[in-house]
Amino acid sequence: MTDPAVEALLAERVEKHGEVPVSSGDVLRWSEAHRETSARHWPDRTADWVAPPLMVTSLVRPLEWRPDRPGPPAHRGSGLHEQLKAVLGYPLGIAVGYELELHGLLREGDRVDAVERIASVAEEEPTRLGPGRRWVVENRCTVAGTDELVAIERFTMLGYDPARAPHHPTEPRPDPSEARPDPTEAGSDRSGSRNDQNQLRVEELEVTAVVIAMGASANRVWTPAHLDRDAARAAGVRDVFVDTSTQVGLLSGVACRAAGDDARPGRVVLRMWAPICPGDRLCMEARVADEQVDDVGVRWRSVDVRALVGGAVHSTLTARVAVAGPDGAVPWSLGADRWHP
């Protein structure tokens, strides 16, 4: 990459200080929006609750309004992402992939800080949305006031110019060079209860505008395309659609339930192939792919999840999830010396 403006952005580091502390009310709202079933994350069901690990990055997102900060929000989403779009000349950008590594746990009153950077920028490529580039935005999150690592998230973004597309798409899709998963690959065994290895767990959700708005609000995602139909259509989508963080929360929850009792997520990787919109019946299929015990005695299960609408795969997620180990250790009690997601 030889563009000096791009090189300058790659060298930048932006410090972000979370304004929203962990609170029981926000945890309840997040758990409601993502159909969280673990009592561990419901403050009204257990005295020793912890925040759902997957809500960590919502705590870094700024307040949309404060009395000492009049006027419109200073920024929405990633400041570096928006700067890079402008430098590269792409009017639109969407998330096409996401990775989240989960480390420490959060409790009442904790705040989260982050350091943001552009990790990489690819060369321009043809896509069905028009010529575009992919880049990765990384946030390294710590408990405010400490160096305790909580999470590392990476968004894979696609910036593009629909005016230069070979046609005007009605929905974002992956570029033709990527293979879309075969919706017929899953087995026919279906279950809504807990699974053992290789058994398929299936959960379904009727997607409505309210479901989408609940998820976006719980994750503090205010991107217009997730809340306003006109903005979504301007981005090439037929209607508002489920945001990345909500997909991660919903699909990871199914993965944890498929892995076993009291499972703790360690790492999730999401790939998005087509938007999920109001009127869609979302079928989430999860299967434990394999299991291993690491060198410190933690039992890890890999879970593959597919999100289907009408039999077509719209997203896929792979989760690395910890369950009780051979020595009976509870994953939620493990410190940094034994927790290596």
HELIX and SHEET records of a PDB file:
HELIX    1   1 PRO A    4  ALA A   11  1                                   8    
HELIX    2   2 SER A   24  ALA A   33  1                                  10    
HELIX    3   3 ALA A   39  HIS A   41  5                                   3    
HELIX    4   4 PRO A   53  VAL A   60  5                                   8    
HELIX    5   5 GLY A   79  LEU A   88  1                                  10    
HELIX    6   6 PRO A  162  ARG A  164  5                                   3    
HELIX    7   7 ALA A  209  ALA A  218  1                                  10    
HELIX    8   8 PRO A  224  HIS A  226  5                                   3    
HELIX    9   9 ARG A  229  ALA A  234  1                                   6    
HELIX   10  10 THR A  244  ALA A  259  1                                  16    
HELIX   11  11 PRO A  331  SER A  333  5                                   3    
SHEET    1   A10 VAL A  14  HIS A  17  0                                        
SHEET    2   A10 VAL A 112  VAL A 121 -1                                        
SHEET    3   A10 GLY A 132  VAL A 143 -1                                        
SHEET    4   A10 LEU A 149  TYR A 160 -1                                        
SHEET    5   A10 LEU A  92  LEU A 102 -1                                        
SHEET    6   A10 ARG A 264  MET A 272 -1                                        
SHEET    7   A10 ALA A 312  VAL A 323 -1                                        
SHEET    8   A10 ARG A 299  VAL A 309 -1                                        
SHEET    9   A10 ARG A 281  VAL A 293 -1                                        
SHEET   10   A10 LEU A 200  GLU A 206 -1                                        
END                                                                             
